[in-house]
Amino acid sequence: MALYKVPIFFEPFEKQKRAARLLHLLAGFLMIANAWGDFKQPTPNLFFVVLQIAAALITLLFAFAFKKKYGNSTFMNALFRLGEAAVLFYAAWYFNQMNLGMMSMLQVVGAVGLLLLFVTERKIFTPCFVRIDEKGIYLPNNFSEKIIEWKDIDNMLIKNDFISINTVQNRFIQYETGAVLSELQMDEMNAYCREKFVK
């Protein structure tokens, strides 16, 4: 059974990756606000202040500098999400001990939000492919792949920089390829596709 996988840039995931960076920044700034709020107290807890500032600096450094090196790493993004959530849960516990219920609740909401991101962001950092097999063409989607069967495809062309699909319902779909394809690969895949949609 023939199977081809073509790596692509999936724009919705690329937008979500950019948003993920912004959310790292927001978590870092919340930690700085925590440290500043406690530092202004008559008797600040220096361990709490130093921990919040250190975690904030590492988070901001990841968001600004390390993203170029580790920006598309599922593992690094997940590790930072868990670390940020742990720091905020600690801040929630700390503020609760000081009877600052509103501050404690804010930390819990932030930490739970980060844990939800930890679960939902894993898919956006995995490589995206257009898969081609006997049944049809599988396209990436936010939750699961979407299949377009061969009977619904009018034309398809795989080039070095894009994949374009025309459906029988006059729908045009195009993706930018995420890897350089050789002439041999393109010819082989295009020949396979032509054989399928002309039947």
C-alpha positions, 0 to 999 in steps of 0.5 A: 500500500503506497503512502506518501507524507509531505511536510507542510507549514500549517498556518493555524498552528503557526499562529498558535505557536506565536501566541504560545510565546506571548503566553510565556511572556504573560506568565513571566510578567505575572511572576515579576508582579508577584515578587514586586507585590511581596517585596513591598510588604513590611517583611517580605519573604526573600525566598519567595521574591528570589524564586519568582524573579528567577523563574520569571527571568528564565521564562522571559529568556526562553520567550525572547532568546531560546525560542529561536533554538528550542521554539518548535520543541514540544518537550521544551515548551511543555517543560516550561509550561509545567515549571510556570504552573508549579511556580504559580501554584506555589505563589497561590499557596504562599498568598493563601497563607497570608490570607490574600484570597484574591491574589491566591485565586489569581495564581490558581487561575493562571496555573490551571490555564497553563496546565490546560495549555500544556495539554492542548499545545502538544499537537501544535508543536508536532510536525504537520504532514499531508498524507497520501494513500489509497483512500485519499488525502489526509489534511491536518486539522486542529483536532484530528486529520481530515480526509478528502477521498479520491472521488472528491478530488478533481486535480492535485499538484505537488511542487517544491514549494506548495501543494494545491488541491482542487475538489469536485465541489470547486474548493481550492486548498493550498499548503506551503511545503516544509521541506525541499522535495526532489524532482524524483519525489515530486514526479512519483507523487504526482503520478500516483495522484493522477492515477487516483483521481482520473479513475 
